[in-house]
Amino acid sequence: MRIPETFETRVESSFDLAPSVRGLVLSRADGAPLTFDPGQWVNLVLPLPGGEIRRAYSIASPPLNSPRFELAVTRVTDGPGSGYLCDIEPGTVLKAIGPQGFFTRKPDDPSPALFVGTGTGITPLRSMIRAALDAVTTVPLWLLFGVRREEDLLYRDELEELARKHPNLALHFTLSQPDERWTGRRGYVQLHLPELVAQLSALGQGEPHVYVCGLEKMVKSVRNLARKELGLPRERVHSERYD
């Protein structure tokens, strides 16, 4: 792991990813590539009227040997950090510290992977998936992604296009508050984990690794289910929470 670096980053663009989530494209102001491992995060130093605050965000894009990188920010009611970033203007320069974090996956890892995410917990998983596909891996990469409503499915069009191009990528979306038109999976991600772990294991390509990211309650539940009930070894269950 590299020692976190302090650098300036410029906001290139900001756009809606979902009703309450903004996507940000940033770029190192010095033009140097941002070198990181898929799954790592950066700290942004935000210059608020009451003083600087730091907020950590997982890098949503894969390593591309480029100064550019992407983040996703959920607007939190009365949240000074998220409010500042969701309303930020392109061209704004911020101080950043990173990359940091041990929730990572090597793009050429030969083991099947089940990625489990909720909300913006999809961001480090997107980085891992895209990095693996860029490395032309053929191992099974399955995503179990849970949100409340269909419009909350971040990166849906992109992920579905990737799945069409790469047969080893399988998408499993589940909604906890679906409307009557939804025909996919329903309920929390925990409900579908045993089935998918069993199916992935039955492919005969080795025991899968599980990568889970989201709010602490979900992460703890999935981790315990995977390890205690499904019997996956500790070293094959990787997790990160963002609350």
N, C-alpha and C positions, 0 to 999 in steps of 0.2 A: 504493500500500500504506500502511496506517495504522501509526503507531508503536505497538508492543506496549504494552498497558496492564497494570498490576498491580491485581488486584481480588480480593475474597473470593468464594468460591463454596460453596454448601451442597449436600451430597449429598441428593437427594430419594429416590432408590430405586436398588437394585442387584438384578440378576437374572441368571440363566444364559442365555447366548446359544448356548453349545456346551459340551461336557464340560469344556473347559479355558479358556473365555472368559466373562468377566462383562461385562454391560452396565451402564453407570452413567448415570443421569439427574441432571444437576447444574443449579443455577440461581444466577445472580448474587445475592449476598446483598443488594445495594442495589436490586434490582428493575429495574435498567436493562437494556435489550436488549443482547445480545451481538451486535455487528456484525462480520461476517466474510465472507470470500469462500469459496465452496464449494471444499473441498480443504485449507483451512488447518488449523493445529494450535495447541494451547495447551500450555504448560508447567505442570504441577502441582508445587507445593512441598510435599513430604511430611515431616512432623515425626517422624522416626524416633528411637529411643533414642540412636543413635550420632551424631545430628546431622541437619540437613535435607539432603534430596537432591531433585533435580529430575528429572522424567520427562515427556517430550513425548508427546502423544497427538493423533492426528488427530480432528477433530470429525466425528462420524458423521452428525449431523443437518444438514438444510439451513438456511440463514438464514431465520428466521421472524419477525424483529423482536420477539424474545422473550428474556427472561433465561435461558430453559432451553436446554440443549444436551446432547448425548449423546456418550459415549465407549465404546470397547470395549477391555477389558484382558485380555491373555493371561497366565494364571498361569505364571510361569517358575519351575522348580525352584530353590530357594535364592535367588530374586530378591526382595530386600527391598522394592523399589518395587511390583512386581506383587502380592506377597503382602499388603502393606498395603492396597492398593486393592481386591483381590478379597475381603478380609474387612472392609471398611470398613462402618460402621454409618450408616444414614440419619440425617441431622441433623448429621453432622460437617461442620465448616467448614474449608476449605483455602484457601491463597493460590494464585492462578493468574496466569499472565503470558501475554498474547496478545491477539488472534490473531497468528500468525506464519506465514510460509511463502509460497513462490512457485509451488507445485504447485496451480494453480487453473484453473477453467474458468468462463467467464461463462455464466449460465443461458440467455441468448439467442444464444449462438454458433451461426451458421448452418451450421457444418460437421458432417458425420457424425462420430460418435465411437465408438471401440472402447476400452472400459475393461477393463484386464487386471489382475486382483488375485489374490493368494493370502493365505489366513489373514485376519488383521485388516487386511491391506492393502485390504480391501473398504471400510473405513470412509470414507476421503475420496471414494472412488468413489460410495458410496451418497449422500453429501452432494451431489455433482455431479449424479447422476442425478435425485434427488428435486427439486433446485432447478430443473433443466431442465424437468421435467414440471410443476412448479408454475408455470413461465413459459409453459406451454401450447405448448412447442415441438413441431414435427412432424418434425424431422430424425431420422434413424436414430440410436438409442442402443443399442449392443450391448455386453453384458457377458460377458466370458470370466473365469470365477471358478474357481480351482483350490484344492482342499483334499485332505486324505488320505482321509477317510471321509465318508459321506453325512451323518452327524450333525454334521460340522464346517461345514456350509454355513450360515454366518451370514445372518440376515435372509431365509431362503429363502421362508417363507410370504409375507412382505411383498412381496418382489420378484416372486414369481409372481402375486400379486394385482395389482400395478402393471402387469405385462406383459399381464394379461387386460384391463385398462382402457385401456391405451395400446399400440396396434399397432406404434408405432415403437420400443418397447423389446423387445429380443430377448435372451433369457438362454441362456448356454452354460456349463453346469456340467461340470467335469471332475474325476475322482477319481484320485489316484495309488495308492491302496490300496483299491479297491472290493471289495465282496463279490459273491457270485454273483448276487444279486438286482438289482444295478445295471445299468440298460440304457442309460445315457447315455454321454457321452464319457469316455474313460479316458486316463491319462497326464498329463504336465505341460502347462502352458498353452502352452509353446513349440511343442509338437507341432501345436496347432490354430491358431496365429497366422496362418500363410500362407494357409490356406483362408479364414479369416474376413476378413482384409484384402482378399483378392481379391474375395470376395463383396460386401463393403461398397463397394469401389471400383466394382464393376460395376453398382451401382444408378444410377449416373449423376447423383448429387447432390453431386459434388465429392470431392476427395481427402480421406480420413478423417484425423482426428487420433487418435493412440494415447496413452492415459493409463495408465501402469503403476505399481503400488505393491505392495511386498512386501519380502521379504528381498533383500539385495544381490545374491546369486548369480543369482536369478531376474530381477531388474530389469536387471542388466547383460546377461544373455542375451537377453531380449526386446528391449531397446534396440538391441543389435548386430544382431539378426535383422531388426528393422524397418528400420533405417537402411542396413545394409550389404548384406543379401540381398534385401530387399523394395523397397529404393530409396526409402523415404519420406524426405522432407527433414528435416533436423535440427529445424527449427522446428515440425514436426508430431508429434514424439515427445516426450512429457512424462513425467518419472519422479520418483519419490521412494521412498527405502528407509527402513526403520525399524530397521536393526541396524547 
